[in-house]
Amino acid sequence: MAGQAHYTSAPPAADAPHGGFRFTAASPSARPVLDVLRPLTGYARPPGADREHHFPVAFAYDRPAGDVAVLTRTSFTGEDYTGRWGNHFCHVLWADPGELAGLRPVELWDSPQWAVSPAPGDGPALPDLTELVPGSTVGPDRVGRLLAGTGEHGVRLLERLLTAALRALTGEGPGATLVSRDADRVVDWIAAVSYTLPAGLAAQLTFTTYTGRPQDDHRHLVGTRPETGERAPGPVFHLDRLTTDGCPEPSPMARFLADAWGSGRLDILDSVADVWDAGPAGGVEADVRRLRTGCALLAPDGDAGAFDSGEEGSRLAGFVRAVVELRLGEADLSSERLGDADLSSERLGYAGLSPERLREAGLSPERLRDSAARHLAHGTAPLGDVRAVLAPLPDAFRPAVLAGLLAALEASAELRTTALDAQACAFLASLADEAPDLLAAAPDAALHVLRRAPGEPSWAALRILRLFRQGLWEDEETYAALRDLVRAEQPEPGPERAPLLSWRRGAARPKE
């Protein structure tokens, strides 16, 4: 049930002995929160505006508290009841955020529920609204037409606007200001951001289509006119010119999402939203981090560290931590298992996401393998206890992450040298018995770990020979590996002892 109220300059009434700006009508559920709504009802005229000037409608969405969503539509109405010039009318809708489920707030831009004039102060009380009804002009098709018309310049602007909006959401920067003479163009770009993000994250993005005082506005996206745009404290986007001068450099996440529009691959946005929805509820910072994780897991290419959240510790542990945060199955998530990371079951919960659900979201084991390979390609920290790090993953995805790790090791001798400590080599060498096919796909990495794994050299030699018979290595490198194992087994020669050799060259001695 959504409440509503009307605010304007009106003459005195029975319950309002003084005329002026006030709520003239309210529904039952809105009356207790009028003090919360009042600060959201203002309107600042464009500077220098006269009676012949066009005054834009201000459509705004606010979250004054975590459990309150407020939508306002404010229009300039000219003279008030005294003949004073400067009146406006604000229609306010107050709702629980859950009542916006399935909607993006920008869809209410042209809702048929907006009143065009205030109800009389002596009339009946406004009714509560059983549902919020979206209009007909804002939807994904509108965004598609916008970006089709603006082309590459539009996609590049969107990726920077997404970057600014997400920074503002997490408190890392001020809101973005959208400058245009046409309020409909501001709606276009608010819709573009809203339909690029998962619906639940878009519901946390506050905005207004117009303000005459952008320097005082607190919202994440703020529309204004050219004569006031330069007053804004944050990044300014000139929508009429599509310039990105002075706008933030796009983040890899924003570039990935914007390019989905540019390539016409809206199924990518659906898959990101599905993966995002699968994660546990959290604060806005956790929600944005979850969006970054979804992009990293679904991106087909790109820099391996592009989506890294910057968390300290092993890159493998960080990657697995990101996957676990999407609730990929039930597991022991105690912090002791994964080092310093806060992975307690109280934080992440146990509501599992089945492998089938992940495949529906576009996160197949193969895609997870490729994502892991990209993410781990430039790591330098020792891997340590790989088995324990992988333990929280569901069975269907553990081999995929492991295959990605081996692919990254296969592609880089430097990574093998820096990341493979004795503990990691011991675990990976055990795959010769447990999962030989995984090692067979990474022969250089396999040879490295088998030569350096702690334990009896004879054990490693047998496994090298077994994989050699499968055609994994050439004769020369197999010989070199076995030779190194033998040398590691033998003691250093002393001053009074000749070195022991496994074989001697020359003619064989005849049998006696």
Residue pairs with C-beta under 8 A, 6 or more apart in sequence:
1 29
1 99
1 128
1 129
1 130
2 29
2 93
2 94
2 95
2 96
2 99
2 128
2 129
2 130
2 131
2 132
3 26
3 27
3 28
3 29
3 30
3 31
3 33
3 93
3 94
3 95
3 128
3 129
4 26
4 27
4 30
4 91
4 92
4 93
4 94
4 113
4 126
4 127
4 128
4 129
5 23
5 25
5 26
5 27
5 30
5 31
5 34
5 37
5 91
5 92
5 94
5 126
6 23
6 24
6 25
6 26
6 89
6 90
6 91
6 92
6 115
6 118
6 119
6 126
7 21
7 22
7 23
7 24
7 37
7 38
7 41
7 89
7 90
7 91
7 92
7 118
8 21
8 22
8 24
8 77
8 80
8 87
8 88
8 89
8 90
8 118
9 19
9 20
9 21
9 22
9 80
9 81
9 84
9 87
9 88
10 16
10 19
10 20
10 22
10 24
10 80
10 81
10 118
10 121
11 19
11 81
11 121
12 18
12 19
13 24
13 121
13 122
14 122
15 121
16 22
16 121
19 81
19 82
21 41
23 34
23 37
23 38
24 118
24 119
24 120
24 121
25 118
25 119
25 120
25 121
25 123
25 125
25 126
26 34
26 125
26 126
27 125
27 126
27 127
27 128
27 129
28 125
28 128
29 94
29 128
30 37
30 92
30 94
30 126
30 128
33 68
33 94
36 64
36 65
36 68
36 70
37 70
37 92
37 94
40 60
40 62
40 64
40 70
40 72
40 90
40 92
41 72
41 74
41 90
41 92
42 74
42 90
43 58
43 74
43 76
43 88
43 90
43 212
44 211
44 212
44 213
45 53
45 55
45 76
45 86
45 212
46 53
46 55
46 56
46 212
46 225
46 227
46 228
47 212
47 227
47 228
48 227
49 55
51 78
51 85
55 75
55 76
56 183
56 209
56 210
56 225
57 73
57 74
57 75
57 183
57 209
57 210
58 72
58 73
58 74
58 75
58 208
58 209
58 210
58 211
59 71
59 72
59 73
59 74
59 108
59 109
59 183
59 187
59 208
59 209
59 210
60 71
60 72
60 73
60 74
60 206
60 207
60 208
60 209
60 219
61 69
61 70
61 71
61 105
61 106
61 205
61 206
61 207
61 208
61 219
62 69
62 70
62 71
62 72
62 206
62 219
63 69
63 70
63 97
63 204
63 206
64 70
67 96
67 97
68 94
68 95
68 96
68 97
69 94
69 95
69 96
69 97
69 99
69 100
69 105
69 203
70 92
70 93
70 94
70 95
71 92
71 93
71 95
71 105
71 108
71 132
72 90
72 91
72 92
72 93
73 90
73 91
73 114
74 88
74 89
74 90
74 91
75 88
75 89
76 87
76 88
77 87
77 88
77 89
77 117
78 85
78 87
79 85
79 87
80 86
80 87
89 117
89 118
91 114
91 115
93 108
93 113
93 129
93 132
95 132
97 203
99 131
99 132
100 132
100 203
102 199
103 132
103 134
103 199
104 191
104 194
104 195
104 199
104 202
104 203
105 194
105 202
105 203
105 205
105 207
106 138
106 187
106 190
106 191
106 194
106 202
106 207
107 134
107 135
107 138
107 139
108 132
108 133
108 134
108 135
109 135
109 137
109 138
109 187
109 209
110 135
110 136
110 137
110 138
111 132
111 133
111 134
111 135
112 133
112 135
113 129
113 132
113 133
119 126
138 187
138 191
139 191
139 195
140 195
140 266
142 188
142 191
143 188
143 191
143 192
143 195
143 196
143 261
144 261
146 154
146 188
146 189
146 191
146 192
147 154
147 155
147 158
147 192
147 261
147 262
150 157
150 242
152 262
153 242
154 242
155 258
155 259
155 261
155 262
156 244
156 250
156 258
157 189
157 237
157 239
157 242
157 244
157 247
158 189
158 192
158 193
158 196
158 254
158 258
158 261
159 250
159 254
159 255
159 257
159 258
159 259
160 235
160 237
160 244
160 247
160 248
160 249
160 250
160 254
161 176
161 178
161 189
161 192
161 193
161 237
161 247
162 193
162 196
162 197
162 250
162 251
162 253
162 254
162 257
162 258
163 248
163 249
163 250
163 251
163 254
164 173
164 175
164 176
164 234
164 235
164 237
164 247
164 248
165 175
165 176
165 193
165 205
165 220
165 221
166 251
166 253
166 254
166 288
166 291
167 173
167 248
168 174
168 175
168 176
168 220
168 221
168 234
169 201
169 204
169 205
169 220
169 284
169 288
170 284
170 285
170 288
171 285
173 234
173 235
173 248
174 233
174 234
174 235
175 217
175 218
175 219
175 220
175 221
175 222
175 234
176 220
176 221
176 222
176 234
176 235
176 236
176 237
177 214
177 222
177 223
177 224
177 229
177 232
177 234
177 235
177 236
177 237
178 186
178 189
178 190
178 221
178 222
178 223
178 224
178 237
178 239
179 223
179 224
179 225
179 226
179 229
179 236
179 237
179 238
179 239
179 240
180 186
180 223
180 225
180 226
180 238
180 239
180 240
181 225
181 226
181 240
182 240
183 209
183 210
183 223
185 239
185 240
186 209
186 210
186 223
186 239
187 209
188 239
189 221
189 237
189 239
190 207
190 209
190 221
190 223
192 261
193 202
193 205
193 221
194 202
194 205
195 202
195 269
196 257
196 258
196 260
196 261
196 269
197 205
197 257
197 291
198 272
198 273
198 276
198 277
198 291
199 273
200 276
200 277
200 287
201 276
201 287
201 288
201 291
204 284
204 287
205 220
205 221
206 218
206 219
206 220
206 221
207 219
207 220
207 221
207 222
207 223
208 217
208 219
208 221
208 222
208 223
209 223
210 223
210 224
210 225
211 217
211 222
211 223
211 224
211 228
212 224
212 225
212 228
213 228
213 231
214 222
214 224
214 228
214 229
214 231
214 232
215 231
215 232
215 233
222 232
224 231
224 232
226 238
226 240
229 236
229 238
230 236
235 246
235 247
235 248
236 246
236 247
237 244
237 247
250 258
252 295
252 302
252 303
252 306
252 307
253 291
253 292
253 295
253 296
253 307
256 295
256 299
256 302
257 269
257 272
257 295
260 266
260 268
260 269
261 269
267 362
268 298
268 362
271 294
271 298
271 361
271 362
271 363
272 291
272 294
272 295
272 298
273 294
274 360
274 361
274 362
275 293
275 294
275 297
275 298
275 326
275 358
275 361
275 362
275 363
276 287
276 290
276 291
276 294
278 326
278 327
278 353
278 357
278 358
278 361
279 290
279 293
279 325
279 326
279 327
280 325
280 327
280 348
280 349
280 351
282 290
289 309
289 325
290 325
290 326
292 307
292 309
293 307
293 309
293 322
293 323
293 325
293 326
294 326
295 307
296 306
296 307
296 308
296 322
296 371
296 375
297 322
297 323
297 326
297 363
297 367
297 368
297 371
298 362
298 363
298 367
298 371
299 306
299 307
299 371
299 374
300 370
301 374
302 374
303 374
304 373
304 374
304 375
304 376
304 377
304 378
304 408
305 375
305 378
307 375
308 315
308 318
308 375
309 318
309 322
311 318
311 321
311 341
312 340
313 339
313 340
313 341
313 381
314 339
314 379
314 381
314 382
314 383
314 384
314 389
315 375
315 376
315 378
315 379
315 381
316 376
316 379
316 383
316 386
316 389
316 405
317 338
317 339
317 341
317 389
319 372
319 375
319 376
319 401
320 338
320 389
320 390
320 392
320 393
320 401
321 338
321 341
321 343
323 368
323 393
323 397
323 401
324 331
324 333
324 343
324 348
324 392
324 393
325 348
326 353
327 348
327 349
327 351
327 352
327 353
328 352
328 353
328 358
328 393
328 394
328 397
329 352
329 353
329 354
329 355
329 392
329 393
329 394
329 395
329 397
330 350
330 352
331 391
331 392
331 393
331 394
332 391
332 392
333 343
333 344
333 345
333 347
333 348
333 392
334 343
334 344
334 345
335 341
335 342
335 343
335 344
337 343
337 388
337 391
337 392
338 388
338 389
338 392
343 392
352 394
355 365
355 394
355 396
355 397
358 364
358 397
365 396
365 397
365 399
365 400
366 400
368 397
368 400
368 401
368 404
369 400
369 401
369 403
369 404
369 407
370 404
371 404
372 400
372 401
372 403
372 404
372 405
372 407
372 408
373 403
373 404
373 405
373 407
373 408
373 411
374 404
374 408
375 404
376 404
376 405
376 408
376 415
377 408
377 411
377 412
377 415
378 415
379 408
379 415
379 418
379 419
380 415
380 418
380 419
381 418
381 419
382 418
382 419
382 420
382 421
382 423
382 424
383 389
383 405
383 419
383 420
383 421
383 423
383 424
384 421
384 423
384 424
385 423
385 424
385 427
386 402
386 405
386 423
386 424
386 427
386 428
387 427
390 398
390 401
390 402
393 401
399 435
399 438
402 431
402 435
402 438
403 438
403 441
406 428
406 438
406 439
406 441
406 442
406 445
406 446
407 441
407 442
408 415
409 415
409 416
409 419
409 420
409 442
409 444
409 445
409 448
410 441
410 442
410 443
410 444
410 445
413 444
416 444
416 445
416 448
420 428
420 448
420 449
420 452
422 452
422 453
422 454
424 449
425 448
425 449
425 452
425 453
425 454
426 453
426 454
426 455
428 439
428 445
428 446
428 449
428 453
429 449
429 450
429 453
429 455
429 460
429 463
431 438
431 439
431 446
432 439
432 446
432 450
432 463
432 466
432 467
433 463
436 466
436 467
436 470
439 445
439 446
439 467
439 472
440 446
440 467
440 470
440 472
443 467
443 472
443 473
446 467
446 472
447 464
447 473
447 477
447 481
450 460
450 463
450 464
450 467
450 481
451 460
451 464
451 481
451 484
451 485
453 460
457 485
457 486
457 488
457 489
460 485
461 482
461 485
464 473
464 478
464 481
464 482
464 485
465 478
465 482
467 473
468 478
473 481
486 502
490 499
490 500
491 500
493 499
493 500
